[in-house]
Amino acid sequence: MTRRKCLGCRRQLTEPSSRGGRPQRFCSERCRSRWRRFGEALARGRDQRDQRLETTGEERYRLRSQAYTVASTARRMAAVLDEEEKHEDWRQPAWDRPRPGRPATYTAAALELLDAAR
């Protein structure tokens, strides 16, 4: 019969009794406690890693969706600018002085882009 080693300190365990029973796994209560604390520390580390991965994934998703929002707003702004450039009397009165009411489309597009970037 092969002799077993203690899971805590790797020392040889005493021979099992001839009466049977459960095989001995630890040489002392100290080794049993050390093994339990080691297992708990491993589980705690695994839980923390899983939490970090989950948080990182959520953050990555949030940043990606914000980047798509900014990109789509920038595309809309570029389309507005291209459309305004076709007109001969191209000016932006909203930049000259503040006016009550709705701002020019270029200003509205720029404000929308800035809001999306924030």
MDTraj code that builds the backbone (N, CA, C; nanometers):
import mdtraj as md
import numpy as np

residues = "MET THR ARG ARG LYS CYS LEU GLY CYS ARG ARG GLN LEU THR GLU PRO SER SER ARG GLY GLY ARG PRO GLN ARG PHE CYS SER GLU ARG CYS ARG SER ARG TRP ARG ARG PHE GLY GLU ALA LEU ALA ARG GLY ARG ASP GLN ARG ASP GLN ARG LEU GLU THR THR GLY GLU GLU ARG TYR ARG LEU ARG SER GLN ALA TYR THR VAL ALA SER THR ALA ARG ARG MET ALA ALA VAL LEU ASP GLU GLU GLU LYS HIS GLU ASP TRP ARG GLN PRO ALA TRP ASP ARG PRO ARG PRO GLY ARG PRO ALA THR TYR THR ALA ALA ALA LEU GLU LEU LEU ASP ALA ALA ARG".split()
xyz = np.array([
    [0.0840, -0.1168, 0.0000],
    [0.0000, 0.0000, 0.0000],
    [0.0895, 0.1244, 0.0000],
    [0.0539, 0.2262, -0.0819],
    [0.1354, 0.3470, -0.0879],
    [0.0990, 0.4392, 0.0275],
    [0.1992, 0.5067, 0.0742],
    [0.1760, 0.6003, 0.1841],
    [0.1345, 0.7345, 0.1264],
    [0.0413, 0.7961, 0.1930],
    [-0.0097, 0.9246, 0.1478],
    [0.0668, 1.0372, 0.2143],
    [0.0578, 1.1565, 0.1506],
    [0.1231, 1.2747, 0.2060],
    [0.0170, 1.3722, 0.2528],
    [0.0526, 1.4517, 0.3517],
    [-0.0356, 1.5552, 0.4047],
    [-0.0560, 1.6618, 0.2962],
    [-0.1793, 1.7043, 0.2764],
    [-0.2083, 1.8057, 0.1761],
    [-0.1561, 1.9431, 0.2166],
    [-0.1370, 1.9657, 0.3470],
    [-0.0904, 2.0959, 0.3943],
    [0.0609, 2.1114, 0.3888],
    [0.1336, 2.0121, 0.4390],
    [0.2791, 2.0278, 0.4490],
    [0.3574, 1.9237, 0.3703],
    [0.2899, 1.8302, 0.3065],
    [0.3506, 1.7263, 0.2220],
    [0.4338, 1.6246, 0.3005],
    [0.4173, 1.6157, 0.4308],
    [0.4861, 1.5122, 0.5089],
    [0.4135, 1.3793, 0.4925],
    [0.4877, 1.2714, 0.5151],
    [0.4276, 1.1388, 0.5092],
    [0.3290, 1.1227, 0.6242],
    [0.2121, 1.0680, 0.5944],
    [0.1128, 1.0422, 0.6977],
    [0.1357, 0.9035, 0.7559],
    [0.0820, 0.8831, 0.8726],
    [0.0956, 0.7520, 0.9367],
    [0.0148, 0.6487, 0.8599],
    [0.0493, 0.5226, 0.8767],
    [-0.0207, 0.4139, 0.8099],
    [-0.1662, 0.4115, 0.8551],
    [-0.2592, 0.3864, 0.7602],
    [-0.3991, 0.3763, 0.8008],
    [-0.4197, 0.2532, 0.8886],
    [-0.5166, 0.2615, 0.9777],
    [-0.5416, 0.1485, 1.0680],
    [-0.6058, 0.0335, 0.9913],
    [-0.5957, -0.0819, 1.0449],
    [-0.6508, -0.2007, 0.9789],
    [-0.8025, -0.2067, 0.9951],
    [-0.8573, -0.1228, 1.0825],
    [-1.0021, -0.1253, 1.1052],
    [-1.0780, -0.0524, 0.9953],
    [-1.0099, 0.0192, 0.9074],
    [-1.0773, 0.0902, 0.7985],
    [-1.1029, 0.2350, 0.8370],
    [-1.2044, 0.2922, 0.7763],
    [-1.2369, 0.4322, 0.8013],
    [-1.1884, 0.5201, 0.6865],
    [-1.2125, 0.6448, 0.7010],
    [-1.1738, 0.7392, 0.5966],
    [-1.0229, 0.7602, 0.6003],
    [-0.9592, 0.7682, 0.4832],
    [-0.8142, 0.7897, 0.4827],
    [-0.7793, 0.9286, 0.5360],
    [-0.6698, 0.9346, 0.6069],
    [-0.6239, 1.0605, 0.6646],
    [-0.5697, 1.1492, 0.5525],
    [-0.6041, 1.2801, 0.5563],
    [-0.5585, 1.3730, 0.4539],
    [-0.4603, 1.4759, 0.5077],
    [-0.4659, 1.5013, 0.6383],
    [-0.3795, 1.6024, 0.7005],
    [-0.3119, 1.5427, 0.8226],
    [-0.1950, 1.5977, 0.8538],
    [-0.1227, 1.5451, 0.9697],
    [-0.1649, 1.6152, 1.0983],
    [-0.2214, 1.7350, 1.0875],
    [-0.2610, 1.8087, 1.2083],
    [-0.3747, 1.9053, 1.1749],
    [-0.4333, 1.9598, 1.2789],
    [-0.5378, 2.0604, 1.2622],
    [-0.4810, 2.1873, 1.1979],
    [-0.3565, 2.2165, 1.2274],
    [-0.2898, 2.3325, 1.1687],
    [-0.2824, 2.3197, 1.0158],
    [-0.2457, 2.2019, 0.9680],
    [-0.2387, 2.1794, 0.8229],
    [-0.3783, 2.1829, 0.7601],
    [-0.4776, 2.1275, 0.8287],
    [-0.6146, 2.1302, 0.7775],
    [-0.6627, 2.2748, 0.7647],
    [-0.6326, 2.3586, 0.8644],
    [-0.6720, 2.4991, 0.8633],
    [-0.5983, 2.5758, 0.7536],
    [-0.4683, 2.5473, 0.7379],
    [-0.3892, 2.6133, 0.6329],
    [-0.4447, 2.5797, 0.4953],
    [-0.4813, 2.4534, 0.4740],
    [-0.5364, 2.4103, 0.3464],
    [-0.6712, 2.4790, 0.3190],
    [-0.7550, 2.4918, 0.4213],
    [-0.8837, 2.5584, 0.4066],
    [-0.8643, 2.7060, 0.3722],
    [-0.7734, 2.7742, 0.4418],
    [-0.7468, 2.9164, 0.4132],
    [-0.6912, 2.9341, 0.2726],
    [-0.6069, 2.8418, 0.2290],
    [-0.5512, 2.8482, 0.0947],
    [-0.6625, 2.8356, -0.0101],
    [-0.7535, 2.7418, 0.0102],
    [-0.8664, 2.7236, -0.0814],
    [-0.9566, 2.8465, -0.0845],
    [-0.9812, 2.9059, 0.0320],
    [-1.0640, 3.0272, 0.0369],
    [-0.9960, 3.1425, -0.0358],
    [-0.8646, 3.1543, -0.0214],
    [-0.7914, 3.2618, -0.0893],
    [-0.7978, 3.2425, -0.2413],
    [-0.7871, 3.1171, -0.2861],
    [-0.7996, 3.0902, -0.4301],
    [-0.9377, 3.1286, -0.4814],
    [-1.0396, 3.0906, -0.4063],
    [-1.1761, 3.1231, -0.4478],
    [-1.1982, 3.2741, -0.4488],
    [-1.1445, 3.3428, -0.3494],
    [-1.1581, 3.4887, -0.3429],
    [-1.0890, 3.5536, -0.4626],
    [-0.9705, 3.5046, -0.4976],
    [-0.8989, 3.5577, -0.6137],
    [-0.9745, 3.5337, -0.7427],
    [-1.0355, 3.4147, -0.7553],
    [-1.1160, 3.3842, -0.8735],
    [-1.2362, 3.4770, -0.8824],
    [-1.3026, 3.4991, -0.7703],
    [-1.4195, 3.5875, -0.7691],
    [-1.3803, 3.7300, -0.8070],
    [-1.2682, 3.7775, -0.7552],
    [-1.2227, 3.9131, -0.7872],
    [-1.1867, 3.9242, -0.9354],
    [-1.1214, 3.8222, -0.9892],
    [-1.0871, 3.8239, -1.1313],
    [-1.2125, 3.8252, -1.2166],
    [-1.3109, 3.7424, -1.1813],
    [-1.4355, 3.7394, -1.2572],
    [-1.5055, 3.8743, -1.2511],
    [-1.5034, 3.9370, -1.1338],
    [-1.5663, 4.0684, -1.1196],
    [-1.4944, 4.1725, -1.2057],
    [-1.3608, 4.1679, -1.2072],
    [-1.2844, 4.2621, -1.2901],
    [-1.3148, 4.2415, -1.4372],
    [-1.3224, 4.1156, -1.4810],
    [-1.3514, 4.0869, -1.6213],
    [-1.4907, 4.1356, -1.6591],
    [-1.5863, 4.1148, -1.5686],
    [-1.7222, 4.1600, -1.5952],
    [-1.7284, 4.3126, -1.6022],
    [-1.6619, 4.3796, -1.5093],
    [-1.6602, 4.5258, -1.5083],
    [-1.5897, 4.5791, -1.6326],
    [-1.4794, 4.5158, -1.6705],
    [-1.4059, 4.5589, -1.7894],
    [-1.4916, 4.5407, -1.9140],
    [-1.5627, 4.4311, -1.9230],
    [-1.6498, 4.4076, -2.0374],
    [-1.7614, 4.5105, -2.0462],
    [-1.8212, 4.5432, -1.9316],
    [-1.9268, 4.6445, -1.9309],
    [-1.8720, 4.7804, -1.9710],
    [-1.7534, 4.8145, -1.9203],
    [-1.6914, 4.9429, -1.9537],
    [-1.6565, 4.9495, -2.1019],
    [-1.6052, 4.8398, -2.1552],
    [-1.5712, 4.8346, -2.2971],
    [-1.6969, 4.8527, -2.3830],
    [-1.8056, 4.7876, -2.3442],
    [-1.9306, 4.8011, -2.4182],
    [-1.9802, 4.9458, -2.4129],
    [-1.9748, 5.0076, -2.2945],
    [-2.0202, 5.1453, -2.2788],
    [-1.9371, 5.2400, -2.3647],
    [-1.8051, 5.2234, -2.3629],
    [-1.7183, 5.3101, -2.4431],
    [-1.7410, 5.2899, -2.5928],
    [-1.7603, 5.1648, -2.6337],
    [-1.7840, 5.1368, -2.7749],
    [-1.9139, 5.2012, -2.8215],
    [-2.0198, 5.1908, -2.7410],
    [-2.1471, 5.2501, -2.7817],
    [-2.1372, 5.4018, -2.7848],
    [-2.0617, 5.4614, -2.6928],
    [-2.0429, 5.6063, -2.6963],
    [-1.9621, 5.6478, -2.8191],
    [-1.8624, 5.5696, -2.8551],
    [-1.7824, 5.6009, -2.9739],
    [-1.8686, 5.5934, -3.0999],
    [-1.9586, 5.4939, -3.1082],
    [-2.0480, 5.4853, -3.2230],
    [-2.1431, 5.6045, -3.2274],
    [-2.1889, 5.6498, -3.1114],
    [-2.2777, 5.7658, -3.1064],
    [-2.2068, 5.8901, -3.1584],
    [-2.0833, 5.9114, -3.1123],
    [-2.0068, 6.0269, -3.1575],
    [-1.9782, 6.0173, -3.3073],
    [-1.9439, 5.8994, -3.3536],
    [-1.9135, 5.8821, -3.4964],
    [-2.0368, 5.9079, -3.5830],
    [-2.1527, 5.8580, -3.5414],
    [-2.2730, 5.8809, -3.6226],
    [-2.3122, 6.0284, -3.6206],
    [-2.2939, 6.0962, -3.5070],
    [-2.3226, 6.2391, -3.5008],
    [-2.2252, 6.3166, -3.5885],
    [-2.0994, 6.2767, -3.5907],
    [-1.9998, 6.3434, -3.6760],
    [-2.0341, 6.3228, -3.8238],
    [-2.0829, 6.2043, -3.8594],
    [-2.1235, 6.1811, -3.9981],
    [-2.2403, 6.2707, -4.0365],
    [-2.3375, 6.2847, -3.9441],
    [-2.4503, 6.3742, -3.9722],
    [-2.4029, 6.5178, -3.9870],
    [-2.3090, 6.5595, -3.9027],
    [-2.2564, 6.6954, -3.9110],
    [-2.1843, 6.7162, -4.0441],
    [-2.1081, 6.6186, -4.0880],
    [-2.0386, 6.6293, -4.2164],
    [-2.1390, 6.6396, -4.3305],
    [-2.2493, 6.5667, -4.3212],
    [-2.3519, 6.5745, -4.4254],
    [-2.4141, 6.7135, -4.4283],
    [-2.4402, 6.7713, -4.3098],
    [-2.4966, 6.9066, -4.3035],
    [-2.3980, 7.0067, -4.3620],
    [-2.2720, 6.9925, -4.3295],
    [-2.1703, 7.0846, -4.3821],
    [-2.1587, 7.0724, -4.5343],
    [-2.1619, 6.9505, -4.5844],
    [-2.1558, 6.9306, -4.7298],
    [-2.2758, 6.9941, -4.7979],
    [-2.3922, 6.9820, -4.7366],
    [-2.5137, 7.0403, -4.7943],
    [-2.5048, 7.1930, -4.7934],
    [-2.4566, 7.2506, -4.6844],
    [-2.4454, 7.3968, -4.6754],
    [-2.3399, 7.4510, -4.7710],
    [-2.2386, 7.3726, -4.7983],
    [-2.1310, 7.4182, -4.8855],
    [-2.1782, 7.4352, -5.0295],
    [-2.2846, 7.3670, -5.0657],
    [-2.3369, 7.3758, -5.2022],
    [-2.4047, 7.5099, -5.2294],
    [-2.4506, 7.5785, -5.1243],
    [-2.5181, 7.7072, -5.1408],
    [-2.4158, 7.8173, -5.1660],
    [-2.4521, 7.9105, -5.2550],
    [-2.3590, 8.0188, -5.2870],
    [-2.3444, 8.1187, -5.1731],
    [-2.4542, 8.1495, -5.1095],
    [-2.4479, 8.2482, -5.0009],
    [-2.4193, 8.1774, -4.8682],
    [-2.3094, 8.1117, -4.8662],
    [-2.2748, 8.0291, -4.7483],
    [-2.2222, 8.1175, -4.6366],
    [-2.3015, 8.1335, -4.5331],
    [-2.2574, 8.2025, -4.4129],
    [-2.3236, 8.1340, -4.2934],
    [-2.2664, 8.1620, -4.1800],
    [-2.3213, 8.1065, -4.0577],
    [-2.3603, 8.2219, -3.9657],
    [-2.4808, 8.2715, -3.9756],
    [-2.5193, 8.3850, -3.8933],
    [-2.5225, 8.3508, -3.7443],
    [-2.5375, 8.2253, -3.7119],
    [-2.5437, 8.1894, -3.5699],
    [-2.4097, 8.2108, -3.5020],
    [-2.3002, 8.2081, -3.5763],
    [-2.1694, 8.2306, -3.5158],
    [-2.1416, 8.3802, -3.4983],
    [-2.2076, 8.4652, -3.5791],
    [-2.1830, 8.6087, -3.5718],
    [-2.2387, 8.6701, -3.4443],
    [-2.3639, 8.6455, -3.4163],
    [-2.4262, 8.7024, -3.2967],
    [-2.5343, 8.6056, -3.2484],
    [-2.5589, 8.6066, -3.1203],
    [-2.6628, 8.5164, -3.0686],
    [-2.8004, 8.5635, -3.1126],
    [-2.8825, 8.4692, -3.1542],
    [-3.0181, 8.5000, -3.1966],
    [-3.1158, 8.4148, -3.1174],
    [-3.2285, 8.4715, -3.0884],
    [-3.3301, 8.3887, -3.0223],
    [-3.3870, 8.2880, -3.1221],
    [-3.4344, 8.1805, -3.0713],
    [-3.4939, 8.0800, -3.1588],
    [-3.3963, 7.9696, -3.1934],
    [-3.4235, 7.9034, -3.3032],
    [-3.3437, 7.7877, -3.3452],
    [-3.2140, 7.8337, -3.4101],
    [-3.0984, 7.7775, -3.3706],
    [-2.9719, 7.8152, -3.4333],
    [-2.9614, 7.7574, -3.5740],
    [-2.8636, 7.8044, -3.6485],
    [-2.8409, 7.7523, -3.7830],
    [-2.8110, 7.6033, -3.7764],
    [-2.8301, 7.5329, -3.8890],
    [-2.8125, 7.3871, -3.8890],
    [-2.6687, 7.3487, -3.8573],
    [-2.5733, 7.4291, -3.9032],
    [-2.4336, 7.3986, -3.8730],
    [-2.4096, 7.4068, -3.7231],
    [-2.4637, 7.5096, -3.6596],
    [-2.4468, 7.5256, -3.5158],
    [-2.5167, 7.4118, -3.4418],
    [-2.6370, 7.3775, -3.4853],
    [-2.7109, 7.2682, -3.4205],
    [-2.6337, 7.1377, -3.4350],
    [-2.5772, 7.1132, -3.5528],
    [-2.5005, 6.9897, -3.5736],
    [-2.3761, 6.9879, -3.4878],
    [-2.3081, 7.1036, -3.4758],
    [-2.1875, 7.1102, -3.3937],
    [-2.2205, 7.0905, -3.2467],
    [-2.3293, 7.1517, -3.2001],
    [-2.3702, 7.1335, -3.0596],
    [-2.4079, 6.9896, -3.0312],
    [-2.4743, 6.9270, -3.1275],
    [-2.5117, 6.7856, -3.1106],
    [-2.3875, 6.6980, -3.1009],
    [-2.2873, 6.7284, -3.1831],
    [-2.1623, 6.6523, -3.1774],
    [-2.0911, 6.6722, -3.0442],
    [-2.0889, 6.7948, -2.9962],
    [-2.0244, 6.8217, -2.8669],
    [-2.0976, 6.7521, -2.7540],
    [-2.2300, 6.7523, -2.7583],
    [-2.3064, 6.6816, -2.6550],
    [-2.2781, 6.5329, -2.6587],
    [-2.2685, 6.4758, -2.7780],
    [-2.2399, 6.3322, -2.7891],
    [-2.0984, 6.3007, -2.7402],
    [-2.0059, 6.3929, -2.7626],
    [-1.8679, 6.3694, -2.7190],
    [-1.8564, 6.3741, -2.5672],
    [-1.9394, 6.4555, -2.5037],
    [-1.9368, 6.4625, -2.3568],
    [-1.9886, 6.3347, -2.2999],
])
top = md.Topology()
chain = top.add_chain()
for i, resn in enumerate(residues, 1):
    res = top.add_residue(resn, chain, resSeq=i)
    for name in ("N", "CA", "C"):
        top.add_atom(name, md.element.get_by_symbol(name[0]), res)
traj = md.Trajectory(xyz[None], top)
